[in-house]
Amino acid sequence: MADATENGGWSQQRGEFFAGGQDFEVFRTQIGAFELFRLHGKCTSTLLTLLRDRILRQTRNLALDTAGLSDGGYPLARELILTGRRFRNSGK
């Protein structure tokens, strides 16, 4: 394992298990003011629902590590864009 000073301070450890499904796992790590969510596996509709309902819905400093995710390009980008628009329109 790399130490926390590599990669600009982002630890390479997975973190605590947050949620999972048949095709994916999500791990959570607190790094300073940010909550880092690492996504591993296949980007499925179940994972997108989890992101929408349990991770992206709340206003907080968060970071997503999607390096371990496959098949996520357009659906994941679309969800992040829609979330950004919701926050902008709500004034949060």
C-alpha positions in Angstrom: 0.0 0.0 0.0 1.1 3.5 -0.7 1.3 6.0 2.1 -1.0 8.9 2.4 1.6 11.4 1.1 1.6 9.9 -2.4 -0.8 11.1 -5.0 -1.2 14.6 -3.6 -2.3 13.2 -0.2 -4.9 10.8 -1.4 -4.5 7.5 0.3 -4.5 4.4 -1.8 -6.4 2.3 0.8 -9.9 1.4 0.0 -11.5 2.7 3.2 -14.5 1.4 5.0 -17.1 -0.6 3.2 -20.1 1.7 2.4 -22.4 -0.4 0.2 -22.3 -3.1 -2.4 -24.3 -5.1 -4.9 -23.8 -8.1 -7.1 -21.6 -6.2 -9.5 -20.1 -3.3 -7.5 -18.6 -2.1 -4.1 -18.4 1.3 -2.7 -15.9 2.3 0.0 -15.7 5.5 2.0 -12.7 7.4 3.4 -12.5 10.7 5.2 -9.6 12.9 4.0 -9.5 16.2 5.7 -12.8 18.1 4.8 -13.6 15.6 2.0 -15.4 12.4 2.1 -13.9 10.2 -0.7 -16.1 7.4 -2.2 -14.2 4.7 -4.2 -16.4 2.9 -6.7 -15.3 -0.6 -7.9 -16.9 -2.9 -10.3 -19.6 -2.4 -13.0 -21.6 0.8 -13.2 -25.2 -0.5 -13.0 -28.5 1.2 -12.5 -28.4 0.0 -8.9 -25.1 1.8 -8.4 -26.5 4.9 -10.0 -29.5 4.8 -7.7 -27.3 4.4 -4.7 -25.2 7.4 -5.8 -28.3 9.5 -6.4 -30.1 8.6 -3.2 -27.4 8.1 -0.6 -24.3 9.9 -1.7 -25.0 12.8 -4.1 -28.3 14.0 -2.5 -26.6 15.6 0.5 -24.6 18.8 0.3 -21.1 18.1 1.5 -17.5 18.1 0.3 -17.1 14.8 -1.5 -14.8 13.2 -4.1 -15.4 10.2 -6.3 -12.7 7.8 -7.3 -14.1 6.0 -10.4 -10.8 4.4 -11.5 -12.1 0.9 -10.5 -15.4 1.3 -12.3 -16.2 -0.1 -15.7 -19.1 0.7 -18.1 -19.8 4.0 -16.4 -19.0 6.7 -18.9 -22.2 8.3 -20.1 -24.7 7.2 -17.3 -22.4 8.3 -14.5 -21.5 11.6 -16.2 -25.2 12.3 -16.8 -26.0 11.7 -13.1 -23.2 14.0 -11.9 -24.4 16.8 -14.3 -28.0 16.5 -13.1 -26.9 16.6 -9.5 -24.8 19.7 -10.2 -27.9 21.4 -11.8 -30.1 20.5 -8.8 -27.6 22.0 -6.4 -27.3 25.2 -8.5 -31.0 25.6 -8.9 -31.6 25.0 -5.1 -29.1 27.6 -4.1 -27.1 25.2 -1.9 
